[in-house]
Amino acid sequence: MNTDCDVAENPLDPTHNVAGDAGGATPESIHAGLGRREAQLGELHLRLLEQYGPPSIVVNDTHDIVHLSDHAGRYLQFAAGEVSANAIKVVHPALRIELRRALFKSEQTKNCAESAPQSVELEGRTELVRLIVKPMKSDDVARGFYLVLFETMDAAPATAQGPTAAEHVAVAQEPDDEIQFLKKRLSSTIEEYEAANEELKASNEELQAMNEELRSASEELETRKEELQSVNEELVTENHGLKSSVEELSCTNLDLNTLMASTDIGTIFLDRQLRIQRFTPSAQQVFNLIPADMGRPLADITNKLAYEGFIADAEKVLEKLTTIEREIRVGDENWLLTRIAPYCTPEERIAGVVATFIDITRRKNAESDLQKEAGFLQHLAKPLTPDELDRAFEHVINV
């Protein structure tokens, strides 16, 4: 294999010249090549750090693990059941207290915090592990995250001196600070809980008041429902009564129409303004009436009566509440008895007039014949001359 080709094809080789390989490439392509090379170098750097640096994890402000290096899993233990990402819960039990303390100290001081070396049983052997917690800088886009390093240390010699008095004081002070912080947080949580409890109590009272109002409204609705049912039953009963009354009125109206159609007496019902309300078929022989004339003034209808004062007599009947009868000639041979009377309602209220027209032609003819016979008899009672006897004899023969 050609070594020169291998070197030229490796973009991570420090001697690799992007511009030289590009030849006549444009500045944009050269810039893109440099960007890719930088990204590859950055990735290589991170891989080298994870491979040769101490194992590490990245946690957020709630101590949940967001990333871990290749070998950091040997310091974590996951129990059966629901998986938790909280670093304090899944870290090796021997490191749990020190990790909590280091995270708390780093959060409070915003600086790097280290724990005392702890003996940890890993894969059948004991290791001395120290935790280092480093917060992200405040001006970094990743602020709020913490880097936790698991640094393995060599075993300390037996002749090593124990911790100094200052270290004892610092170690003793750290739990006190954490306790005070937890007390403050607990006090704040209690206050928030009490405020939320008061709000819930107020909301509960409002809900109870609303429930009482709804219950009262429901009772009112039930009462109104019963009232409506009672009214509905009354309306049903009334409806049956009205239905019976309508049926009776229909039968009565039918009987009245049949009676009016079967009689030979012409009748016209007029209101107080002398407008036509009803008429019988026989009245059409006197007045030129059609069904569409209902509601029209009678004065607008032509008639066959030799009676110029008919409307004036009708107005006089309304005024004086009297009945007017007149015998009126119709044509050359027929006679009618015209009778105009007030029309009274059951409440004794004058609603108009009723005009009836009775054919009295036969009676008038009989009266005329009687008058002629009476005159003839009176004439016979006188002494007759021969000429009068001849005329009387001829009249008897003609009759």
C-alpha positions in Angstrom: 0.0 0.0 0.0 1.3 3.5 -0.8 2.0 5.4 2.4 1.8 8.8 0.6 -1.7 8.1 -0.6 -2.7 7.0 2.9 -1.5 10.3 4.4 -3.1 12.4 1.7 -6.5 10.6 2.2 -6.6 11.1 5.9 -8.3 14.4 6.7 -7.2 14.3 10.4 -3.5 14.2 9.5 -1.9 17.5 10.6 0.1 17.6 7.4 -3.1 17.3 5.3 -3.4 20.5 3.1 -7.0 21.2 2.1 -6.1 24.1 -0.1 -3.3 22.1 -1.8 -5.7 19.2 -2.6 -8.3 21.6 -3.8 -6.1 22.9 -6.6 -8.2 25.5 -8.4 -11.1 25.2 -6.0 -13.2 28.2 -5.1 -12.9 30.0 -1.7 -16.4 28.7 -0.8 -15.3 25.1 -1.2 -12.1 25.7 0.7 -14.0 27.3 3.6 -16.5 24.3 3.6 -13.6 21.9 3.7 -12.0 23.7 6.6 -15.3 23.6 8.5 -15.7 19.9 8.0 -12.1 19.3 9.2 -12.7 21.4 12.3 -15.9 19.4 13.1 -14.0 16.1 12.6 -11.2 17.4 14.9 -13.7 18.4 17.6 -15.3 15.0 17.5 -11.9 13.4 17.7 -11.1 15.5 20.7 -14.2 14.5 22.5 -13.6 10.8 21.7 -10.1 11.0 23.1 -11.3 12.8 26.3 -14.0 10.1 26.9 -11.5 7.3 26.2 -8.5 8.5 28.2 -10.1 11.0 30.6 -11.9 10.0 33.8 -15.5 8.7 33.4 -18.1 11.5 33.6 -21.7 12.4 33.4 -23.6 15.6 32.6 -26.6 16.4 34.8 -29.1 19.3 34.7 -30.3 21.5 37.6 -32.7 18.8 38.8 -29.8 16.3 38.9 -31.2 14.2 35.9 -28.5 12.6 33.7 -28.5 14.0 30.2 -25.3 12.4 28.9 -22.6 10.0 30.1 -19.2 8.9 28.8 -18.4 5.4 27.7 -17.1 4.0 31.1 -19.3 6.1 33.4 -22.0 3.3 33.5 -19.8 1.2 35.9 -20.5 3.7 38.7 -24.3 3.6 38.1 -26.8 1.0 39.3 -30.3 0.8 37.9 -32.9 -1.1 39.9 -35.8 -3.1 38.5 -39.1 -1.3 37.8 -39.5 2.2 36.6 -36.3 3.7 35.3 -35.1 6.9 36.9 -32.6 9.4 35.4 -31.8 11.1 38.7 -28.0 10.8 39.3 -28.3 10.6 43.0 -30.8 7.7 42.8 -28.8 5.6 40.3 -25.2 6.3 41.4 -23.4 3.6 43.4 -24.6 3.6 47.0 -21.1 4.2 48.3 -21.0 7.5 46.3 -24.5 8.7 46.9 -24.0 10.9 49.9 -20.8 12.4 48.6 -22.5 13.1 45.2 -25.4 14.8 46.9 -23.0 16.9 49.0 -20.8 17.9 46.0 -23.8 18.9 43.9 -25.2 21.0 46.7 -21.9 22.7 47.3 -21.4 23.4 43.6 -24.9 24.8 43.3 -24.3 27.1 46.3 -20.8 28.3 45.4 -21.1 28.2 41.6 -17.6 26.7 41.7 -15.9 23.4 41.4 -16.6 21.0 44.3 -14.7 17.8 45.3 -15.6 15.0 47.6 -13.5 12.9 49.9 -12.1 9.7 48.3 -14.5 6.8 48.8 -13.9 3.1 48.7 -16.2 1.5 46.1 -16.6 -2.2 45.4 -16.6 -2.6 41.6 -16.4 -5.9 39.8 -15.0 -7.8 42.7 -12.2 -5.3 43.6 -12.0 -2.1 45.7 -11.3 1.3 44.1 -10.7 4.6 45.6 -13.0 7.1 43.8 -13.2 10.9 44.2 -16.1 12.9 42.8 -15.5 16.3 41.1 -18.5 18.5 40.2 -17.9 21.4 37.8 -20.7 23.8 37.0 -21.1 25.4 33.5 -20.2 29.1 33.3 -23.0 31.6 33.6 -22.3 33.0 30.2 -22.3 29.6 28.6 -25.4 28.5 26.6 -25.2 25.3 28.7 -25.5 27.0 32.0 -27.6 25.1 34.5 -25.7 21.9 33.7 -23.0 20.2 35.8 -20.2 17.9 34.9 -19.5 15.1 37.3 -16.1 13.3 37.1 -15.4 9.9 38.6 -11.6 10.1 39.3 -9.9 6.9 40.4 -7.1 7.4 42.9 -4.3 5.2 44.0 -4.6 3.7 47.5 -3.1 5.9 50.2 0.0 4.6 52.1 -0.6 3.3 55.6 1.7 6.0 57.1 -0.3 8.8 55.6 -1.5 11.3 58.1 -5.3 11.6 58.8 -7.3 14.6 57.9 -6.4 17.9 59.6 -8.6 19.7 62.1 -9.6 22.2 59.4 -10.6 19.4 57.1 -12.7 17.9 60.0 -14.4 21.3 60.5 -15.1 21.7 56.7 -16.5 18.2 56.5 -18.7 18.8 59.5 -19.8 22.2 58.2 -21.0 20.9 54.9 -23.8 18.8 56.3 -25.0 21.7 58.4 -25.1 24.0 55.4 -27.0 21.4 53.4 -29.4 20.9 56.4 -30.0 24.7 56.5 -30.6 24.8 52.8 -33.1 21.9 53.0 -34.8 23.6 56.0 -35.2 26.8 54.0 -36.5 24.8 51.0 -38.9 22.9 53.3 -40.1 26.1 54.8 -40.7 27.6 51.4 -42.5 24.4 50.3 -44.7 24.5 53.4 -45.6 28.1 52.7 -46.4 27.3 49.1 -48.5 24.3 50.3 -50.4 26.4 52.8 -51.1 29.1 50.2 -52.2 26.4 47.8 -54.3 24.9 50.6 -56.0 28.2 51.3 -56.7 28.7 47.6 -58.2 25.2 47.5 -60.3 25.9 50.5 -61.6 29.1 48.9 -62.3 27.2 45.6 -64.0 24.5 47.6 -66.2 27.0 49.3 -67.1 28.6 46.0 -67.8 25.2 44.6 -70.1 24.4 47.6 -71.9 27.7 47.1 -72.3 27.0 43.4 -73.5 23.5 44.3 -76.1 25.0 46.7 -77.2 27.4 44.0 -77.5 24.6 41.4 -79.4 22.5 43.9 -81.8 25.4 44.6 -82.2 26.0 40.9 -82.8 22.3 40.4 -85.5 22.3 43.0 -87.1 25.4 41.4 -87.0 23.7 38.1 -88.7 20.6 39.6 -91.4 22.8 41.1 -91.9 24.7 37.8 -92.0 21.3 36.0 -94.8 20.1 38.3 -96.7 23.4 37.8 -96.3 23.1 34.1 -97.5 19.5 34.2 -100.5 20.7 36.2 -101.2 23.5 33.8 -100.7 21.1 30.8 -103.3 18.8 32.3 -105.7 21.7 32.8 -105.1 22.8 29.2 -105.7 19.2 27.9 -109.0 19.2 29.8 -109.9 22.7 28.5 -108.9 21.6 25.0 -111.3 18.6 25.2 -114.0 21.0 26.3 -113.3 23.4 23.6 -113.2 20.6 21.1 -116.6 19.5 22.2 -117.9 23.1 22.0 -116.4 23.5 18.5 -118.1 20.3 17.4 -121.4 21.4 18.8 -121.0 24.8 17.1 -120.1 23.1 13.8 -123.3 21.0 14.1 -125.4 24.0 15.0 -123.9 26.0 12.1 -124.5 23.2 9.7 -128.2 23.0 10.9 -128.5 26.7 10.6 -127.1 26.7 7.0 -129.4 23.8 6.1 -132.4 25.6 7.5 -131.5 28.9 5.8 -130.9 27.0 2.5 -134.3 25.1 2.7 -136.5 28.1 3.6 -138.1 30.4 1.0 -137.7 33.4 3.3 -134.9 35.7 2.1 -132.8 36.9 5.1 -129.9 39.2 5.2 -127.8 39.8 8.4 -126.1 43.2 8.7 -123.7 44.6 11.3 -124.0 48.1 12.8 -122.3 49.6 9.7 -124.9 47.8 7.6 -122.3 45.5 6.1 -123.3 42.1 4.9 -122.5 39.3 7.4 -124.7 36.5 6.1 -127.6 35.9 3.7 -129.8 33.0 2.6 -130.1 31.8 -1.0 -133.6 33.2 -1.2 -132.2 36.7 -0.6 -130.3 36.5 -3.9 -133.7 36.8 -5.7 -134.1 40.2 -4.2 -130.5 41.5 -4.1 -127.8 40.7 -6.6 -125.6 38.9 -4.0 -122.6 36.6 -4.5 -120.5 34.9 -1.8 -117.7 37.4 -2.4 -120.0 40.3 -1.2 -119.5 39.2 2.4 -118.3 42.3 4.4 -119.5 44.8 1.7 -122.0 47.6 2.6 -125.5 46.6 1.5 -126.0 50.1 -0.1 -123.4 49.1 -2.8 -125.5 46.1 -3.9 -128.2 46.5 -6.5 -131.7 45.2 -5.8 -135.1 44.6 -7.5 -137.1 46.4 -4.8 -139.3 49.4 -5.5 -138.1 50.6 -2.1 -135.9 53.7 -2.1 -135.9 54.1 1.7 -134.6 50.6 2.7 -131.2 51.8 3.9 -132.8 54.7 5.8 -135.3 52.4 7.5 -132.4 50.1 8.5 -130.6 53.1 10.1 -133.8 54.1 11.9 -134.1 50.6 13.3 -130.5 50.8 14.7 -131.3 54.2 16.2 -134.7 53.5 17.7 -134.5 49.7 18.1 -137.9 49.2 16.6 -139.2 46.9 13.9 -140.3 48.3 10.5 -142.5 46.3 8.1 -143.4 47.3 4.6 -145.1 45.6 1.7 -143.0 46.3 -1.4 -143.7 45.5 -5.0 -141.0 43.5 -6.9 -141.4 43.9 -10.6 -145.0 44.1 -12.1 -146.7 41.2 -10.4 -144.7 40.1 -7.2 -145.0 41.4 -3.7 -142.7 41.1 -0.7 -143.2 41.7 3.0 -140.0 43.4 4.1 -139.4 43.3 7.8 -136.3 45.0 9.4 -135.6 44.2 13.1 -132.7 44.8 15.5 -130.3 41.8 15.9 -129.6 41.2 19.6 -126.8 39.0 20.9 -127.3 36.7 24.0 -125.6 39.5 26.0 -128.5 41.8 25.0 -126.2 43.9 22.8 -127.3 45.3 19.4 -125.0 43.8 16.8 -126.8 45.0 13.8 -130.1 44.4 12.0 -131.9 41.5 10.3 -133.9 42.1 7.1 -136.4 39.4 5.9 -138.2 39.2 2.7 -141.4 37.1 2.6 -143.2 36.5 -0.7 -146.8 37.7 -0.3 -147.8 37.7 -4.0 -150.5 35.1 -3.6 -151.9 36.9 -0.6 -152.0 40.2 -2.5 -153.6 38.5 -5.5 -156.2 37.0 -3.2 -156.9 40.3 -1.6 -157.3 41.9 -5.1 -159.7 39.1 -6.1 -161.7 39.6 -2.9 -161.9 43.3 -3.5 -163.1 42.7 -7.0 -165.8 40.2 -5.8 -166.9 42.5 -3.0 -167.3 45.3 -5.5 -169.2 43.1 -7.8 -171.6 42.0 -5.1 -172.2 45.5 -4.0 -173.0 46.3 -7.6 -175.4 43.4 -7.8 -177.3 44.7 -4.8 -178.4 47.8 -6.8 -181.2 47.8 -9.4 -179.8 46.9 -12.8 -180.6 48.4 -16.1 -181.0 46.0 -19.0 -177.5 47.0 -20.3 -176.0 46.3 -16.8 -177.7 42.9 -16.7 -176.2 42.0 -20.1 -172.7 43.0 -18.9 -173.1 41.0 -15.6 -174.3 38.0 -17.5 -171.3 38.2 -19.8 -168.9 38.5 -16.8 -170.4 35.4 -15.2 -170.0 33.5 -18.4 -166.4 34.6 -18.7 -165.5 33.6 -15.1 
